[in-house]
Amino acid sequence: MAEHMDRREFLKVSGGASAGALLANFRTDSSLFEKAEQAARPVRLGVIGTGNRGRSLLSNLLLMPGLEFPALCDIDLDALAKAQDMVVKAGRPKPEGYSQGPEDFQRLLWRDDVDAVVIAASWDWHTPMALTAMRNGKYAAVEVPAAMSFEECWDLVDTHEATGVPCMMLENWSFRQDNLALLNMVRKGLFGEIVHVQASHAHDCIDHWFFSPEGNMRWGGRYLIGHNRSQYPTHAVGPVWPWMDLGCGDYFDTAVTMANRQLGINDYFRHKFGVDHPYAKASFAQGDVVTTLIKTKKGNTIFVKYDMQLPRPYDNQWELQGTRGIYNEQRNALYLVDKSPAYHEWEPFPPYMEKHDHVWWRKMKTEAEAGGHGGTDYLELALFVEAVRKKTQTPIDVYDSVLMSSIIPLSEKSIAAGATLIECPDFTRGKWKTKKPSFGVEG
């Protein structure tokens, strides 16, 4: 894909080559979400990709004060028109639409009246669009995953470091109320030293995400044909990297992955549509359940499971283990040595969540709950907008984004090599050794 940039734009962004190191970390201080600042310094947003997910994100953004929407982009004219209509119905001027082919997003990113862009296109466009945004001086908020290969991970890091422009992956499960309260507890030492986390994204997506209810392949389904890997790991590890100080004191070292055979897709189509349906017989590379075991530089372990093709209710399966206690999301319970009332018996987590509730939720709960995914979409977008307005780093930075995304190529390479141990590249180039925690730090 060509990524054109005129000379004026190149000179504008290339002058900030060292700015990435100078941007202040995102701060959770008393000025967070101040309405006076929102009114005085409006943020001008573009949205690329106005399908179901893009319009869901847009609906959250339209609830926020201090935002303008000069332009939207999608090659689907119907989706683009629906998104433009949403903006108009919210009492804002109609955004200009960009729909002249798959690379027309570049014209949106050349505009001088766009400060930042939200990217909700299909996976293979996430990295190219984020790269073009950074090269044109626009903050990039990119849907999950940010990258699909080691090469794309490096492209994102190198471009951020060359331009100084932040890029944030929109991993909403990092912002869940329970996960942030647990982060506060971890940082207060209630679990002792963290040694192991189990993280799973278990969600049957055959009949609505990979394929339509009518049995037609959607864009996500095509990745199942030629790839066998943990296709969608960031929801699993979204809360895990701050719990374990990954990127700021620890880092992925090696990973090994196994996948079982694929039966679920063919079985679903055979029983739903009959044995003559093409997908009842088609060959799909993707195994039904993929398990990845990661060892960190400190010697801690992370178990990550992909399970999106077999019948099951939605299920995350987070479990955090430390030297002084354990938390289990499925039970909504924990056990803390010398604190829990009964020896080796679970106690409910909700009272702890209330006691250790994160300041982001204390400040934004009412507004956030009007948005999607229990308020996490609103919160992550509001925090991204705050970073753009204040010209700081984003809450999730490019290094966090590619670390979470790197499980995709780590798992694919390990499976292809017969469950061989694969070394994870150090996308920070050693900065993880001295960087201090910044995500969600209260202060």
TORKOL-4160 file (C-alpha; in steps of 0.2 Angstrom, whole numbers, padded with zeros to 4 digits, m for minus):
443
<pt num="1" X="0000" Y="0000" Z="0000"/>
<pt num="2" X="0007" Y="0017" Z="m0005"/>
<pt num="3" X="0008" Y="0030" Z="0009"/>
<pt num="4" X="0009" Y="0047" Z="0001"/>
<pt num="5" X="0014" Y="0062" Z="0010"/>
<pt num="6" X="0017" Y="0079" Z="0002"/>
<pt num="7" X="0033" Y="0088" Z="0006"/>
<pt num="8" X="0025" Y="0101" Z="0017"/>
<pt num="9" X="0017" Y="0088" Z="0028"/>
<pt num="10" X="0034" Y="0078" Z="0028"/>
<pt num="11" X="0043" Y="0093" Z="0034"/>
<pt num="12" X="0030" Y="0097" Z="0047"/>
<pt num="13" X="0031" Y="0080" Z="0056"/>
<pt num="14" X="0050" Y="0076" Z="0053"/>
<pt num="15" X="0055" Y="0091" Z="0064"/>
<pt num="16" X="0048" Y="0082" Z="0079"/>
<pt num="17" X="0059" Y="0067" Z="0077"/>
<pt num="18" X="0064" Y="0067" Z="0096"/>
<pt num="19" X="0047" Y="0073" Z="0103"/>
<pt num="20" X="0042" Y="0055" Z="0108"/>
<pt num="21" X="0055" Y="0055" Z="0121"/>
<pt num="22" X="0049" Y="0073" Z="0127"/>
<pt num="23" X="0031" Y="0070" Z="0129"/>
<pt num="24" X="0025" Y="0069" Z="0147"/>
<pt num="25" X="0016" Y="0053" Z="0153"/>
<pt num="26" X="m0002" Y="0054" Z="0154"/>
<pt num="27" X="m0006" Y="0061" Z="0172"/>
<pt num="28" X="m0022" Y="0057" Z="0182"/>
<pt num="29" X="m0022" Y="0074" Z="0191"/>
<pt num="30" X="m0036" Y="0086" Z="0197"/>
<pt num="31" X="m0037" Y="0094" Z="0180"/>
<pt num="32" X="m0044" Y="0077" Z="0172"/>
<pt num="33" X="m0060" Y="0080" Z="0162"/>
<pt num="34" X="m0061" Y="0099" Z="0167"/>
<pt num="35" X="m0076" Y="0106" Z="0157"/>
<pt num="36" X="m0068" Y="0123" Z="0156"/>
<pt num="37" X="m0053" Y="0116" Z="0147"/>
<pt num="38" X="m0064" Y="0105" Z="0136"/>
<pt num="39" X="m0073" Y="0121" Z="0130"/>
<pt num="40" X="m0057" Y="0131" Z="0128"/>
<pt num="41" X="m0047" Y="0118" Z="0118"/>
<pt num="42" X="m0059" Y="0108" Z="0107"/>
<pt num="43" X="m0051" Y="0092" Z="0099"/>
<pt num="44" X="m0054" Y="0089" Z="0081"/>
<pt num="45" X="m0057" Y="0071" Z="0077"/>
<pt num="46" X="m0058" Y="0060" Z="0061"/>
<pt num="47" X="m0064" Y="0043" Z="0061"/>
<pt num="48" X="m0058" Y="0030" Z="0048"/>
<pt num="49" X="m0070" Y="0015" Z="0047"/>
<pt num="50" X="m0088" Y="0018" Z="0050"/>
<pt num="51" X="m0095" Y="0001" Z="0051"/>
<pt num="52" X="m0103" Y="m0007" Z="0066"/>
<pt num="53" X="m0088" Y="m0004" Z="0077"/>
<pt num="54" X="m0083" Y="0013" Z="0070"/>
<pt num="55" X="m0101" Y="0019" Z="0073"/>
<pt num="56" X="m0101" Y="0012" Z="0091"/>
<pt num="57" X="m0085" Y="0022" Z="0095"/>
<pt num="58" X="m0093" Y="0037" Z="0086"/>
<pt num="59" X="m0108" Y="0036" Z="0097"/>
<pt num="60" X="m0097" Y="0037" Z="0113"/>
<pt num="61" X="m0088" Y="0052" Z="0106"/>
<pt num="62" X="m0104" Y="0061" Z="0102"/>
<pt num="63" X="m0108" Y="0061" Z="0120"/>
<pt num="64" X="m0092" Y="0071" Z="0125"/>
<pt num="65" X="m0091" Y="0090" Z="0126"/>
<pt num="66" X="m0077" Y="0099" Z="0117"/>
<pt num="67" X="m0076" Y="0088" Z="0101"/>
<pt num="68" X="m0077" Y="0092" Z="0083"/>
<pt num="69" X="m0079" Y="0080" Z="0068"/>
<pt num="70" X="m0072" Y="0088" Z="0052"/>
<pt num="71" X="m0071" Y="0072" Z="0042"/>
<pt num="72" X="m0075" Y="0053" Z="0041"/>
<pt num="73" X="m0069" Y="0040" Z="0030"/>
<pt num="74" X="m0076" Y="0023" Z="0023"/>
<pt num="75" X="m0077" Y="0015" Z="0006"/>
<pt num="76" X="m0095" Y="0008" Z="0011"/>
<pt num="77" X="m0106" Y="0023" Z="0006"/>
<pt num="78" X="m0120" Y="0017" Z="0017"/>
<pt num="79" X="m0110" Y="0015" Z="0032"/>
<pt num="80" X="m0102" Y="0032" Z="0029"/>
<pt num="81" X="m0119" Y="0040" Z="0027"/>
<pt num="82" X="m0125" Y="0033" Z="0043"/>
<pt num="83" X="m0111" Y="0040" Z="0052"/>
<pt num="84" X="m0112" Y="0057" Z="0045"/>
<pt num="85" X="m0131" Y="0057" Z="0050"/>
<pt num="86" X="m0126" Y="0052" Z="0068"/>
<pt num="87" X="m0115" Y="0068" Z="0069"/>
<pt num="88" X="m0129" Y="0079" Z="0061"/>
<pt num="89" X="m0142" Y="0072" Z="0073"/>
<pt num="90" X="m0131" Y="0076" Z="0088"/>
<pt num="91" X="m0131" Y="0094" Z="0083"/>
<pt num="92" X="m0114" Y="0095" Z="0074"/>
<pt num="93" X="m0110" Y="0101" Z="0057"/>
<pt num="94" X="m0110" Y="0087" Z="0044"/>
<pt num="95" X="m0092" Y="0079" Z="0042"/>
<pt num="96" X="m0084" Y="0078" Z="0025"/>
<pt num="97" X="m0084" Y="0061" Z="0018"/>
<pt num="98" X="m0070" Y="0051" Z="0011"/>
<pt num="99" X="m0074" Y="0036" Z="0001"/>
<pt num="100" X="m0064" Y="0036" Z="m0016"/>
<pt num="101" X="m0056" Y="0019" Z="m0014"/>
<pt num="102" X="m0046" Y="0010" Z="0000"/>
<pt num="103" X="m0032" Y="0023" Z="0002"/>
<pt num="104" X="m0043" Y="0039" Z="0002"/>
<pt num="105" X="m0040" Y="0039" Z="0021"/>
<pt num="106" X="m0024" Y="0048" Z="0017"/>
<pt num="107" X="m0033" Y="0063" Z="0011"/>
<pt num="108" X="m0042" Y="0064" Z="0027"/>
<pt num="109" X="m0025" Y="0063" Z="0036"/>
<pt num="110" X="m0018" Y="0078" Z="0026"/>
<pt num="111" X="m0031" Y="0090" Z="0033"/>
<pt num="112" X="m0025" Y="0104" Z="0044"/>
<pt num="113" X="m0041" Y="0104" Z="0054"/>
<pt num="114" X="m0039" Y="0086" Z="0061"/>
<pt num="115" X="m0029" Y="0083" Z="0077"/>
<pt num="116" X="m0032" Y="0065" Z="0079"/>
<pt num="117" X="m0040" Y="0050" Z="0071"/>
<pt num="118" X="m0049" Y="0035" Z="0077"/>
<pt num="119" X="m0046" Y="0019" Z="0067"/>
<pt num="120" X="m0059" Y="0006" Z="0066"/>
<pt num="121" X="m0056" Y="m0003" Z="0049"/>
<pt num="122" X="m0052" Y="m0021" Z="0046"/>
<pt num="123" X="m0037" Y="m0028" Z="0054"/>
<pt num="124" X="m0025" Y="m0028" Z="0039"/>
<pt num="125" X="m0027" Y="m0009" Z="0038"/>
<pt num="126" X="m0024" Y="m0005" Z="0056"/>
<pt num="127" X="m0005" Y="m0003" Z="0055"/>
<pt num="128" X="m0005" Y="0006" Z="0038"/>
<pt num="129" X="m0018" Y="0019" Z="0044"/>
<pt num="130" X="m0009" Y="0022" Z="0061"/>
<pt num="131" X="0008" Y="0024" Z="0052"/>
<pt num="132" X="0000" Y="0037" Z="0040"/>
<pt num="133" X="m0008" Y="0046" Z="0054"/>
<pt num="134" X="0008" Y="0048" Z="0064"/>
<pt num="135" X="0018" Y="0053" Z="0049"/>
<pt num="136" X="0005" Y="0067" Z="0046"/>
<pt num="137" X="0006" Y="0073" Z="0064"/>
<pt num="138" X="m0010" Y="0066" Z="0070"/>
<pt num="139" X="m0013" Y="0056" Z="0086"/>
<pt num="140" X="m0019" Y="0038" Z="0082"/>
<pt num="141" X="m0031" Y="0028" Z="0092"/>
<pt num="142" X="m0032" Y="0011" Z="0083"/>
<pt num="143" X="m0044" Y="m0003" Z="0086"/>
<pt num="144" X="m0037" Y="m0020" Z="0092"/>
<pt num="145" X="m0025" Y="m0027" Z="0087"/>
<pt num="146" X="m0013" Y="m0013" Z="0083"/>
<pt num="147" X="m0002" Y="m0025" Z="0072"/>
<pt num="148" X="m0003" Y="m0043" Z="0065"/>
<pt num="149" X="0016" Y="m0046" Z="0063"/>
<pt num="150" X="0033" Y="m0042" Z="0071"/>
<pt num="151" X="0036" Y="m0032" Z="0056"/>
<pt num="152" X="0021" Y="m0021" Z="0059"/>
<pt num="153" X="0025" Y="m0020" Z="0077"/>
<pt num="154" X="0042" Y="m0013" Z="0073"/>
<pt num="155" X="0035" Y="m0001" Z="0060"/>
<pt num="156" X="0023" Y="0007" Z="0073"/>
<pt num="157" X="0038" Y="0009" Z="0085"/>
<pt num="158" X="0050" Y="0016" Z="0073"/>
<pt num="159" X="0037" Y="0028" Z="0066"/>
<pt num="160" X="0032" Y="0034" Z="0083"/>
<pt num="161" X="0051" Y="0037" Z="0088"/>
<pt num="162" X="0054" Y="0046" Z="0071"/>
<pt num="163" X="0039" Y="0057" Z="0072"/>
<pt num="164" X="0036" Y="0059" Z="0091"/>
<pt num="165" X="0017" Y="0056" Z="0088"/>
<pt num="166" X="0008" Y="0045" Z="0100"/>
<pt num="167" X="m0001" Y="0029" Z="0095"/>
<pt num="168" X="m0014" Y="0021" Z="0106"/>
<pt num="169" X="m0022" Y="0004" Z="0104"/>
<pt num="170" X="m0040" Y="0005" Z="0110"/>
<pt num="171" X="m0039" Y="m0011" Z="0121"/>
<pt num="172" X="m0055" Y="m0007" Z="0131"/>
<pt num="173" X="m0053" Y="m0022" Z="0144"/>
<pt num="174" X="m0038" Y="m0012" Z="0151"/>
<pt num="175" X="m0051" Y="0001" Z="0157"/>
<pt num="176" X="m0064" Y="m0011" Z="0165"/>
<pt num="177" X="m0069" Y="m0005" Z="0183"/>
<pt num="178" X="m0064" Y="m0022" Z="0191"/>
<pt num="179" X="m0048" Y="m0023" Z="0182"/>
<pt num="180" X="m0042" Y="m0005" Z="0187"/>
<pt num="181" X="m0048" Y="m0008" Z="0205"/>
<pt num="182" X="m0037" Y="m0024" Z="0205"/>
<pt num="183" X="m0023" Y="m0014" Z="0198"/>
<pt num="184" X="m0024" Y="m0003" Z="0213"/>
<pt num="185" X="m0024" Y="m0018" Z="0224"/>
<pt num="186" X="m0008" Y="m0025" Z="0215"/>
<pt num="187" X="0001" Y="m0009" Z="0217"/>
<pt num="188" X="m0003" Y="m0008" Z="0236"/>
<pt num="189" X="0005" Y="m0025" Z="0238"/>
<pt num="190" X="m0011" Y="m0034" Z="0243"/>
<pt num="191" X="m0006" Y="m0049" Z="0233"/>
<pt num="192" X="0012" Y="m0049" Z="0237"/>
<pt num="193" X="0024" Y="m0052" Z="0222"/>
<pt num="194" X="0014" Y="m0057" Z="0206"/>
<pt num="195" X="0020" Y="m0073" Z="0199"/>
<pt num="196" X="0007" Y="m0080" Z="0187"/>
<pt num="197" X="m0009" Y="m0074" Z="0177"/>
<pt num="198" X="m0021" Y="m0084" Z="0167"/>
<pt num="199" X="m0030" Y="m0074" Z="0154"/>
<pt num="200" X="m0043" Y="m0080" Z="0141"/>
<pt num="201" X="m0054" Y="m0073" Z="0128"/>
<pt num="202" X="m0067" Y="m0086" Z="0126"/>
<pt num="203" X="m0082" Y="m0080" Z="0115"/>
<pt num="204" X="m0091" Y="m0090" Z="0102"/>
<pt num="205" X="m0090" Y="m0078" Z="0087"/>
<pt num="206" X="m0094" Y="m0090" Z="0073"/>
<pt num="207" X="m0112" Y="m0085" Z="0069"/>
<pt num="208" X="m0110" Y="m0066" Z="0070"/>
<pt num="209" X="m0092" Y="m0060" Z="0069"/>
<pt num="210" X="m0082" Y="m0072" Z="0058"/>
<pt num="211" X="m0098" Y="m0076" Z="0048"/>
<pt num="212" X="m0115" Y="m0068" Z="0046"/>
<pt num="213" X="m0130" Y="m0076" Z="0053"/>
<pt num="214" X="m0135" Y="m0081" Z="0035"/>
<pt num="215" X="m0119" Y="m0091" Z="0033"/>
<pt num="216" X="m0108" Y="m0078" Z="0023"/>
<pt num="217" X="m0090" Y="m0075" Z="0027"/>
<pt num="218" X="m0087" Y="m0058" Z="0035"/>
<pt num="219" X="m0070" Y="m0050" Z="0034"/>
<pt num="220" X="m0064" Y="m0057" Z="0050"/>
<pt num="221" X="m0068" Y="m0075" Z="0044"/>
<pt num="222" X="m0054" Y="m0074" Z="0030"/>
<pt num="223" X="m0041" Y="m0074" Z="0043"/>
<pt num="224" X="m0046" Y="m0092" Z="0048"/>
<pt num="225" X="m0042" Y="m0099" Z="0031"/>
<pt num="226" X="m0023" Y="m0097" Z="0031"/>
<pt num="227" X="m0018" Y="m0093" Z="0049"/>
<pt num="228" X="m0017" Y="m0104" Z="0064"/>
<pt num="229" X="m0013" Y="m0093" Z="0079"/>
<pt num="230" X="m0020" Y="m0083" Z="0094"/>
<pt num="231" X="m0030" Y="m0072" Z="0083"/>
<pt num="232" X="m0037" Y="m0060" Z="0096"/>
<pt num="233" X="m0026" Y="m0060" Z="0111"/>
<pt num="234" X="m0027" Y="m0041" Z="0117"/>
<pt num="235" X="m0044" Y="m0043" Z="0126"/>
<pt num="236" X="m0036" Y="m0057" Z="0136"/>
<pt num="237" X="m0020" Y="m0048" Z="0141"/>
<pt num="238" X="m0027" Y="m0030" Z="0141"/>
<pt num="239" X="m0028" Y="m0029" Z="0160"/>
<pt num="240" X="m0013" Y="m0041" Z="0162"/>
<pt num="241" X="0002" Y="m0030" Z="0157"/>
<pt num="242" X="m0001" Y="m0016" Z="0170"/>
<pt num="243" X="m0004" Y="m0030" Z="0183"/>
<pt num="244" X="0013" Y="m0037" Z="0180"/>
<pt num="245" X="0023" Y="m0021" Z="0176"/>
<pt num="246" X="0026" Y="m0027" Z="0158"/>
<pt num="247" X="0036" Y="m0014" Z="0149"/>
<pt num="248" X="0041" Y="m0005" Z="0165"/>
<pt num="249" X="0052" Y="m0017" Z="0175"/>
<pt num="250" X="0048" Y="m0034" Z="0166"/>
<pt num="251" X="0045" Y="m0039" Z="0148"/>
<pt num="252" X="0040" Y="m0054" Z="0137"/>
<pt num="253" X="0055" Y="m0066" Z="0135"/>
<pt num="254" X="0049" Y="m0082" Z="0127"/>
<pt num="255" X="0032" Y="m0090" Z="0122"/>
<pt num="256" X="0026" Y="m0107" Z="0116"/>
<pt num="257" X="0010" Y="m0111" Z="0108"/>
<pt num="258" X="m0001" Y="m0126" Z="0104"/>
<pt num="259" X="m0017" Y="m0127" Z="0094"/>
<pt num="260" X="m0029" Y="m0141" Z="0093"/>
<pt num="261" X="m0037" Y="m0147" Z="0077"/>
<pt num="262" X="m0051" Y="m0137" Z="0068"/>
<pt num="263" X="m0068" Y="m0145" Z="0070"/>
<pt num="264" X="m0080" Y="m0131" Z="0076"/>
<pt num="265" X="m0082" Y="m0121" Z="0060"/>
<pt num="266" X="m0086" Y="m0136" Z="0049"/>
<pt num="267" X="m0098" Y="m0143" Z="0062"/>
<pt num="268" X="m0107" Y="m0127" Z="0064"/>
<pt num="269" X="m0110" Y="m0126" Z="0046"/>
<pt num="270" X="m0115" Y="m0144" Z="0044"/>
<pt num="271" X="m0128" Y="m0143" Z="0057"/>
<pt num="272" X="m0134" Y="m0126" Z="0053"/>
<pt num="273" X="m0134" Y="m0126" Z="0034"/>
<pt num="274" X="m0132" Y="m0144" Z="0029"/>
<pt num="275" X="m0118" Y="m0154" Z="0023"/>
<pt num="276" X="m0118" Y="m0146" Z="0006"/>
<pt num="277" X="m0114" Y="m0129" Z="0012"/>
<pt num="278" X="m0096" Y="m0125" Z="0006"/>
<pt num="279" X="m0090" Y="m0120" Z="0023"/>
<pt num="280" X="m0096" Y="m0137" Z="0030"/>
<pt num="281" X="m0082" Y="m0145" Z="0019"/>
<pt num="282" X="m0069" Y="m0131" Z="0018"/>
<pt num="283" X="m0052" Y="m0132" Z="0025"/>
<pt num="284" X="m0048" Y="m0119" Z="0038"/>
<pt num="285" X="m0030" Y="m0118" Z="0046"/>
<pt num="286" X="m0036" Y="m0110" Z="0062"/>
<pt num="287" X="m0037" Y="m0123" Z="0077"/>
<pt num="288" X="m0052" Y="m0121" Z="0088"/>
<pt num="289" X="m0043" Y="m0118" Z="0104"/>
<pt num="290" X="m0025" Y="m0110" Z="0105"/>
<pt num="291" X="m0015" Y="m0110" Z="0121"/>
<pt num="292" X="0000" Y="m0099" Z="0123"/>
<pt num="293" X="0012" Y="m0099" Z="0138"/>
<pt num="294" X="0023" Y="m0084" Z="0140"/>
<pt num="295" X="0038" Y="m0083" Z="0152"/>
<pt num="296" X="0044" Y="m0065" Z="0157"/>
<pt num="297" X="0061" Y="m0059" Z="0159"/>
<pt num="298" X="0058" Y="m0060" Z="0178"/>
<pt num="299" X="0053" Y="m0078" Z="0177"/>
<pt num="300" X="0034" Y="m0075" Z="0179"/>
<pt num="301" X="0022" Y="m0084" Z="0168"/>
<pt num="302" X="0006" Y="m0079" Z="0158"/>
<pt num="303" X="m0006" Y="m0092" Z="0151"/>
<pt num="304" X="m0016" Y="m0085" Z="0136"/>
<pt num="305" X="m0031" Y="m0094" Z="0128"/>
<pt num="306" X="m0040" Y="m0091" Z="0112"/>
<pt num="307" X="m0057" Y="m0100" Z="0111"/>
<pt num="308" X="m0069" Y="m0092" Z="0098"/>
<pt num="309" X="m0075" Y="m0106" Z="0087"/>
<pt num="310" X="m0084" Y="m0118" Z="0099"/>
<pt num="311" X="m0101" Y="m0116" Z="0107"/>
<pt num="312" X="m0099" Y="m0107" Z="0124"/>
<pt num="313" X="m0106" Y="m0092" Z="0133"/>
<pt num="314" X="m0095" Y="m0076" Z="0134"/>
<pt num="315" X="m0081" Y="m0080" Z="0146"/>
<pt num="316" X="m0064" Y="m0070" Z="0151"/>
<pt num="317" X="m0056" Y="m0082" Z="0164"/>
<pt num="318" X="m0044" Y="m0070" Z="0172"/>
<pt num="319" X="m0035" Y="m0077" Z="0187"/>
<pt num="320" X="m0020" Y="m0068" Z="0196"/>
<pt num="321" X="m0009" Y="m0076" Z="0208"/>
<pt num="322" X="0004" Y="m0068" Z="0220"/>
<pt num="323" X="0014" Y="m0074" Z="0235"/>
<pt num="324" X="0000" Y="m0067" Z="0247"/>
<pt num="325" X="m0016" Y="m0070" Z="0237"/>
<pt num="326" X="m0026" Y="m0075" Z="0222"/>
<pt num="327" X="m0040" Y="m0067" Z="0212"/>
<pt num="328" X="m0052" Y="m0076" Z="0201"/>
<pt num="329" X="m0064" Y="m0066" Z="0189"/>
<pt num="330" X="m0076" Y="m0081" Z="0185"/>
<pt num="331" X="m0079" Y="m0083" Z="0204"/>
<pt num="332" X="m0079" Y="m0064" Z="0206"/>
<pt num="333" X="m0069" Y="m0068" Z="0222"/>
<pt num="334" X="m0052" Y="m0068" Z="0230"/>
<pt num="335" X="m0042" Y="m0075" Z="0244"/>
<pt num="336" X="m0029" Y="m0064" Z="0254"/>
<pt num="337" X="m0017" Y="m0072" Z="0266"/>
<pt num="338" X="m0020" Y="m0065" Z="0284"/>
<pt num="339" X="m0034" Y="m0054" Z="0277"/>
<pt num="340" X="m0048" Y="m0065" Z="0271"/>
<pt num="341" X="m0060" Y="m0070" Z="0285"/>
<pt num="342" X="m0058" Y="m0089" Z="0283"/>
<pt num="343" X="m0042" Y="m0100" Z="0279"/>
<pt num="344" X="m0041" Y="m0105" Z="0261"/>
<pt num="345" X="m0059" Y="m0099" Z="0257"/>
<pt num="346" X="m0064" Y="m0087" Z="0244"/>
<pt num="347" X="m0072" Y="m0071" Z="0248"/>
<pt num="348" X="m0082" Y="m0059" Z="0237"/>
<pt num="349" X="m0072" Y="m0047" Z="0226"/>
<pt num="350" X="m0085" Y="m0033" Z="0225"/>
<pt num="351" X="m0082" Y="m0025" Z="0242"/>
<pt num="352" X="m0064" Y="m0024" Z="0237"/>
<pt num="353" X="m0068" Y="m0016" Z="0220"/>
<pt num="354" X="m0078" Y="m0003" Z="0229"/>
<pt num="355" X="m0064" Y="0001" Z="0242"/>
<pt num="356" X="m0051" Y="0002" Z="0229"/>
<pt num="357" X="m0061" Y="0009" Z="0215"/>
<pt num="358" X="m0049" Y="0019" Z="0202"/>
<pt num="359" X="m0050" Y="0037" Z="0201"/>
<pt num="360" X="m0055" Y="0036" Z="0183"/>
<pt num="361" X="m0071" Y="0027" Z="0187"/>
<pt num="362" X="m0074" Y="0039" Z="0202"/>
<pt num="363" X="m0073" Y="0054" Z="0191"/>
<pt num="364" X="m0082" Y="0047" Z="0176"/>
<pt num="365" X="m0094" Y="0033" Z="0181"/>
<pt num="366" X="m0110" Y="0042" Z="0177"/>
<pt num="367" X="m0104" Y="0048" Z="0160"/>
<pt num="368" X="m0095" Y="0032" Z="0155"/>
<pt num="369" X="m0110" Y="0020" Z="0159"/>
<pt num="370" X="m0120" Y="0029" Z="0145"/>
<pt num="371" X="m0107" Y="0022" Z="0133"/>
<pt num="372" X="m0103" Y="0004" Z="0126"/>
<pt num="373" X="m0096" Y="m0011" Z="0134"/>
<pt num="374" X="m0101" Y="m0006" Z="0152"/>
<pt num="375" X="m0093" Y="0011" Z="0150"/>
<pt num="376" X="m0075" Y="0005" Z="0145"/>
<pt num="377" X="m0077" Y="0012" Z="0127"/>
<pt num="378" X="m0082" Y="0029" Z="0134"/>
<pt num="379" X="m0068" Y="0030" Z="0147"/>
<pt num="380" X="m0054" Y="0024" Z="0135"/>
<pt num="381" X="m0059" Y="0037" Z="0122"/>
<pt num="382" X="m0061" Y="0051" Z="0134"/>
<pt num="383" X="m0044" Y="0047" Z="0141"/>
<pt num="384" X="m0037" Y="0047" Z="0123"/>
<pt num="385" X="m0045" Y="0064" Z="0119"/>
<pt num="386" X="m0038" Y="0071" Z="0136"/>
<pt num="387" X="m0020" Y="0066" Z="0130"/>
<pt num="388" X="m0023" Y="0074" Z="0113"/>
<pt num="389" X="m0030" Y="0090" Z="0121"/>
<pt num="390" X="m0015" Y="0091" Z="0133"/>
<pt num="391" X="m0002" Y="0085" Z="0121"/>
<pt num="392" X="0004" Y="0071" Z="0132"/>
<pt num="393" X="0007" Y="0053" Z="0129"/>
<pt num="394" X="m0008" Y="0042" Z="0128"/>
<pt num="395" X="m0013" Y="0031" Z="0143"/>
<pt num="396" X="m0008" Y="0015" Z="0132"/>
<pt num="397" X="0007" Y="0020" Z="0122"/>
<pt num="398" X="0014" Y="0012" Z="0106"/>
<pt num="399" X="0025" Y="0000" Z="0116"/>
<pt num="400" X="0011" Y="m0006" Z="0126"/>
<pt num="401" X="0001" Y="m0008" Z="0110"/>
<pt num="402" X="0013" Y="m0018" Z="0101"/>
<pt num="403" X="0018" Y="m0029" Z="0116"/>
<pt num="404" X="0000" Y="m0035" Z="0117"/>
<pt num="405" X="m0002" Y="m0037" Z="0098"/>
<pt num="406" X="0015" Y="m0047" Z="0097"/>
<pt num="407" X="0006" Y="m0063" Z="0104"/>
<pt num="408" X="m0002" Y="m0065" Z="0087"/>
<pt num="409" X="0015" Y="m0068" Z="0078"/>
<pt num="410" X="0023" Y="m0076" Z="0093"/>
<pt num="411" X="0009" Y="m0089" Z="0093"/>
<pt num="412" X="0009" Y="m0092" Z="0074"/>
<pt num="413" X="0027" Y="m0094" Z="0073"/>
<pt num="414" X="0027" Y="m0107" Z="0088"/>
<pt num="415" X="0013" Y="m0117" Z="0081"/>
<pt num="416" X="0021" Y="m0118" Z="0063"/>
<pt num="417" X="0037" Y="m0124" Z="0071"/>
<pt num="418" X="0029" Y="m0138" Z="0080"/>
<pt num="419" X="0026" Y="m0129" Z="0097"/>
<pt num="420" X="0044" Y="m0122" Z="0098"/>
<pt num="421" X="0049" Y="m0109" Z="0110"/>
<pt num="422" X="0049" Y="m0092" Z="0102"/>
<pt num="423" X="0059" Y="m0077" Z="0108"/>
<pt num="424" X="0049" Y="m0060" Z="0109"/>
<pt num="425" X="0058" Y="m0045" Z="0101"/>
<pt num="426" X="0061" Y="m0031" Z="0113"/>
<pt num="427" X="0051" Y="m0017" Z="0105"/>
<pt num="428" X="0057" Y="m0005" Z="0118"/>
<pt num="429" X="0075" Y="m0008" Z="0114"/>
<pt num="430" X="0079" Y="m0010" Z="0133"/>
<pt num="431" X="0068" Y="0005" Z="0139"/>
<pt num="432" X="0058" Y="m0008" Z="0149"/>
<pt num="433" X="0072" Y="m0010" Z="0161"/>
<pt num="434" X="0071" Y="0008" Z="0168"/>
<pt num="435" X="0054" Y="0014" Z="0163"/>
<pt num="436" X="0042" Y="0018" Z="0178"/>
<pt num="437" X="0024" Y="0012" Z="0178"/>
<pt num="438" X="0013" Y="0026" Z="0171"/>
<pt num="439" X="m0004" Y="0017" Z="0166"/>
<pt num="440" X="m0017" Y="0021" Z="0178"/>
<pt num="441" X="m0005" Y="0028" Z="0191"/>
<pt num="442" X="m0016" Y="0039" Z="0203"/>
<pt num="443" X="m0008" Y="0055" Z="0209"/>
